[in-house]
Amino acid sequence: MGSCKKDFKELNTNPNAIAYATPQSLLAPALTEMVSANMNRSQRVNNELMQVTVNMGDTEGKIFRYEIRTSEADYLWNSWYIQLSNFKDIYTGGEANLNSSYKAVSLICQAWTYSLLTDTYGDVPFSQSNQGKDGELTPKFDQQKDIYDGIFQMLENANGLLKESNNAGNAIAANSDPVFAGSRDKWRKFGNSLFLRLLLRASGKSDLPVTQKIKEMVETKPAEYPIMTSNDDSAILRWTGVAPYVSPFSTWREADWYGPKLASFFVDNLNEWSDPRIQKWGSLYQGEYEGIPSGYAPGQAPEGKSSLITTLRSNPLLGNIMNYGELQLILAEAALNGWISSAAAKNYYETGATSGITLWGGAVPANYLTFEKVKWDDTYTTDQKMELIHLQKYYAMFFTDLQQWFEYRRSSHPNLPKGAGLGNNRVMPARLTYPVYVQSANGENYRAAVATQGADLISTEMWWQKP
């Protein structure tokens, strides 16, 4: 199973060979495979649930109608657990080579991957995962609260390692790192920015002291927790078009790419804002950018209009992991809730909104921040301000794995229209189900997880979603 890692028997092991691959040989392939898998399911799952696109049709299993087949579970589960083995081996290699920078990068990548797993499925193997070579073939499923606690510790440790690793012996080979070209400072900023993303996700729970940690990182001890300070710090695996850094979409047939049509929700906001990103993302239909309603009832298909532009398939920015605009909008919500006060929520919001445009090479329209549906008004209700923040975050997280879906489940923003054809009682799916093969390969632990978390259904909420 994907959460295990089988090894050769001792009889077939060369006692004179090293027991690990060098971290510089593992990092780039692991990152490339991770981002490729995330982009694939962002296009297939996230975009359909979150009304970026509508893959039109009346057959069963249309995700835009909240119909998710059990077979959808396998791809990401397998992809992520495979790369976890590589990320863990990077830690082992860093330890053997006395290179704490690679150990820190490994911890950041593990934290990132585990967060994707638990935010997608809920309770998953964590403390015993990827230990097949040690004989652990049926790992227990840890509860999400404990996974988050473990992730936070990983990110804390990574920050400490990178703080102390500024010497030649701890260098990260630039050619091994397609995200930051070996910059330890940028890895540290990314790790702490990811920390803030996940602290915010768990902020509705009192089980962990997350809001206090946000304040500590941003205000009490900011020098101890450097975070992204500009678009240049964004964590993006930029596709160059030169192997191995070739976008997974670049080989798709054009017809497969523009088959799903852009949803009205996605297009209409950009049109109303005069947002230049629509030109980077969408195709024209009869001289205009026009979407179609998502969630339409079977047999009532609208005429297809704009779609994702075909040149987007190879765009370097689709390899986004986390960007500066998203971070600023995280801080805007933290300030809105009173957890930090060093800057006003409006300031963070406006920086996040404009950074999302400039990241994509667009010029911010004159008076953009005073447009009726963009401007921040201190007289707005908290809910209205949350809607402003999350609308901008929705676009900042374009093609960022499943983050739009995660944030909607946490915040109920942005306000997505609900079509007449939606299934699942017209409620956004809360998770993917576990892969079917896990039920037989690790049946005892699977049943224990279901008994603790709830039925293995897309409607079962996980720890950070529950009141």
KARA-V272722 format. One record per helix or strand. SS is the DSSP state (H for helix, E for strand). FROM is the first residue (numbers start at 1). LEN is the number of residues. Records with the same first field share a line. If there is no record, write none. Layout:
SS=FROM-LEN / FROM-LEN
//
This chain:
H=10-3 / 23-27 / 63-3 / 70-27 / 100-22 / 132-3 / 144-20 / 168-3 / 174-3 / 184-18 / 210-11 / 222-3 / 231-3 / 254-4 / 264-9 / 277-5 / 310-5 / 316-4 / 324-13 / 345-15 / 368-3 / 382-15 / 403-9 / 424-3 / 436-6 / 443-11
E=53-2 / 124-2 / 141-2 / 235-2 / 242-1 / 245-1 / 261-3 / 282-1 / 285-1 / 288-1 / 292-1 / 307-2 / 320-3
//
